[in-house]
Amino acid sequence: MGKRKHSDEQSSRHVKIVVAEKQTDVEPPYLVAFPGTKPPSDLIYTPHRREQEDKKAEQRVISGETEKVIYTGSNFGRDAIDTHCKYLVGVYSKKENTLSITNAPIMRMNRTVKALQSESNVQGSTARGMAARAALGLAFGTVKAKKQLNSDERNLVTGEQLADEMDNLHSEIGKSTANIPKKDELKKSMETALPVPKHNIEAESPEEAYDLSSIVTDEELNSINPKELLKETSLEGVKSHLAYRDSKFINDRLMAIIAASGKKDRKRVRTLMYINILMAYYVRVRASDLKDRRKVETALKNPSSIILDGLAERYTESNTRTPVMADKLLLYMFTLILSVSGYSVVIDQLGKDLLLKPIKITSLFKTLGCKIDKASTEECRELGTKSAKKAQLVVPLKFPEVRTGGGPRR
């Protein structure tokens, strides 16, 4: 209890306020303001004063500089802050229970960018010449010329004004660009947005590159019945079971399966028939037909409901085939075509089947990660042509460089 009594006595004592003795060799503290900027916390400032003992002896210029910026302030002249009060700084001594106070002049610190300061020396004569011409124009120029000179003067932006706003500009730019993805991130996100099937970018074999179930499910394939088609022996008979009769790529492969001896690969037949449906959906189904399910059924030779639902879900937006959806349909179709062709296919015939220009079909196969080469002599002979192009899937997958600007690709 005695200790608490002593503490109570200490707290009841009045704090003694004393005015600190002025020392000629010690500078007093200064209160400064830094409008529109924030200097480094470890920056050292130097006070400059007059030697004579008169009223001007209290005048001070404070300066400090970094590698790029000079900070200066003064308590006199045009830079002085006009206040109607005095500011004091006090230091409290707990031991003596005293508060020592001293006068603390206040000043505003201005900033000068060194680079702009050096440029101003070079541009000084030019500025003086422009000022002289402006004065002459205002005195003797036409009404239109005077109006233009006044407008130019109002809209003039000086280096000092830019320097004052530099930190604010940097801050706003930093905030605006904080969430902008880096180039690699942007490239990756754009590649992910390409309308290609689900893929494995690090696949070690072409068979592992694309997930075919993201293009057509086993349930959709199993809804196709190839039994009647496999009974046919003529090309016309085969065509009668197909939604798109004009594909030499499909017709040749189905005829080869029918002509071969032994057990038929029914999954391969179903896949070829599904590719044929995709071809009909691309070529035969017009944009105006997409909203009429009955017309779509008729154009595709009445496939199962699950197939129709899958086509609408994958390749339309609100029953509309946008350009992106059209490319997606072709890319998914070409991926299936690669899978039934050993991931190497002559593309010239496909272009004729689908009424596509060579540059379009070449671009789409490149989008899938294919290398485009010349077809072999034997492959050209089978097509009855002297030259042709062949697309071959290369792993690991490497998609074409994604452009982030510079106008449309041609």
LINCOR-V863143 format. One record per pair of residues at least 4 apart in sequence whose C-alpha atoms are under 6 Angstrom apart, sorted by the first residue. I is the first residue (numbers start at 1). GAP is how many residues later the second one is. D is the distance in Angstrom with one decimal. If there is no record, write none. Layout:
BEGIN
I,GAP,D / I,GAP,D
END
This chain:
BEGIN
15,82,5.4 / 15,83,5.4 / 16,82,4.6 / 17,81,5.7 / 17,82,4.7 / 17,83,6.0 / 18,82,4.9 / 19,81,5.6 / 19,82,5.1 / 20,80,5.5 / 20,81,5.7 / 20,82,5.6 / 29,75,5.5 / 30,74,5.0 / 30,75,5.3 / 30,76,6.0 / 31,75,4.6 / 32,74,5.5 / 32,75,4.9 / 32,76,5.6 / 33,75,4.9 / 33,76,6.0 / 34,75,5.3 / 44,20,6.0 / 45,18,5.4 / 45,19,4.4 / 46,16,5.6 / 46,17,5.4 / 47,14,5.7 / 47,15,4.5 / 48,12,5.6 / 48,13,5.1 / 49,11,5.1 / 50,7,5.5 / 53,4,5.5 / 60,14,5.6 / 60,15,6.0 / 61,12,5.7 / 61,13,4.4 / 62,10,5.6 / 62,11,5.2 / 63,8,5.6 / 63,9,4.4 / 64,7,5.2 / 65,4,5.7 / 65,5,4.2 / 65,6,5.8 / 68,46,5.6 / 69,43,5.7 / 69,44,4.7 / 69,45,5.7 / 70,41,5.7 / 70,42,5.2 / 71,39,5.6 / 71,40,4.7 / 72,37,5.2 / 72,38,5.3 / 73,35,5.5 / 73,36,4.3 / 73,37,6.0 / 74,33,5.8 / 75,5,4.7 / 75,32,5.4 / 76,4,4.6 / 81,26,5.9 / 87,17,5.5 / 88,14,5.6 / 88,15,4.7 / 88,16,5.2 / 89,12,5.5 / 89,13,5.6 / 90,10,5.3 / 90,11,4.1 / 91,8,5.5 / 91,9,5.3 / 92,6,5.8 / 92,7,4.3 / 93,4,5.4 / 93,5,5.2 / 120,4,5.7 / 137,4,4.5 / 138,8,5.3 / 141,4,5.8 / 152,4,5.9 / 162,4,5.9 / 170,4,6.0 / 174,4,5.8 / 181,4,5.8 / 181,5,5.8 / 195,133,5.0 / 198,12,6.0 / 198,13,5.5 / 199,10,5.5 / 199,11,4.4 / 199,12,5.9 / 200,9,5.1 / 201,196,5.2 / 202,194,5.1 / 203,5,5.4 / 203,6,5.1 / 203,193,5.3 / 204,192,5.9 / 213,4,4.8 / 218,4,6.0 / 220,87,5.7 / 221,49,6.0 / 229,9,5.8 / 232,5,5.5 / 232,6,5.9 / 239,6,5.2 / 243,34,5.7 / 243,37,6.0 / 243,57,4.9 / 243,58,5.2 / 244,32,5.9 / 244,36,5.0 / 247,106,5.0 / 248,4,5.8 / 280,4,5.0 / 281,4,5.1 / 290,29,5.7 / 291,28,5.5 / 297,5,4.7 / 298,4,5.6 / 311,4,5.7 / 312,4,5.4 / 315,10,5.2 / 315,14,6.0 / 316,4,5.1 / 316,5,4.9 / 321,4,5.5 / 330,4,6.0 / 338,5,4.3 / 339,4,5.5 / 341,4,6.0 / 343,49,5.9 / 343,50,5.7 / 344,47,5.7 / 344,48,4.3 / 345,45,5.5 / 345,46,5.4 / 346,43,5.8 / 346,44,4.1 / 347,43,5.7 / 351,4,5.7 / 351,5,4.7 / 365,5,5.5 / 366,4,4.8 / 367,32,5.8 / 369,28,5.6 / 369,29,5.4 / 369,30,5.1 / 370,21,5.7 / 370,22,5.1 / 370,23,4.2 / 370,24,5.7 / 371,20,5.6 / 371,21,5.2 / 372,18,5.6 / 372,19,4.7 / 373,16,5.7 / 373,17,5.3 / 374,14,6.0 / 374,15,4.6 / 374,16,5.7 / 375,13,5.3 / 375,14,5.1 / 375,15,5.1 / 380,5,5.2 / 380,6,5.9 / 380,7,5.9
END
